[in-house]
Amino acid sequence: MEEGLRENSRSFTFSLVNEDHTLANAVRFTLNQNPTVEL
């Protein structure tokens, strides 16, 4: 995983290298379970 820009303590950008949409969907699903996460 490559770390991206960290604009402030409430936002974070990261990149999963050589991974496809299957892993991304699992991450998105998990993050959506948390009501404090905004996508």
C-alpha positions in Angstrom: 0.0 0.0 0.0 1.3 3.4 -0.9 0.4 6.3 1.4 -0.9 9.4 -0.3 -1.5 12.9 0.9 -2.7 13.6 4.4 -4.5 16.9 4.2 -5.7 16.9 7.8 -6.4 14.5 10.6 -9.9 13.7 9.3 -9.0 12.7 5.7 -6.5 10.3 4.3 -5.7 9.0 0.8 -4.1 5.7 0.0 -3.5 3.5 -3.0 -3.6 -0.3 -3.2 -1.1 -1.3 -5.8 -1.7 -4.3 -8.0 -5.1 -5.0 -6.5 -8.4 -5.2 -8.3 -12.0 -4.1 -7.7 -12.7 -7.2 -5.5 -10.5 -6.0 -2.7 -11.7 -2.4 -3.2 -15.3 -3.5 -2.9 -14.5 -5.3 0.4 -12.8 -2.3 1.8 -15.6 0.0 0.7 -18.2 -2.4 2.3 -16.3 -2.5 5.5 -15.9 1.3 5.7 -19.6 1.8 4.9 -20.4 -0.1 8.1 -18.9 2.7 10.2 -21.3 5.7 10.4 -18.4 8.1 11.0 -16.8 7.3 7.7 -17.6 9.5 4.7 -16.7 8.3 1.2 
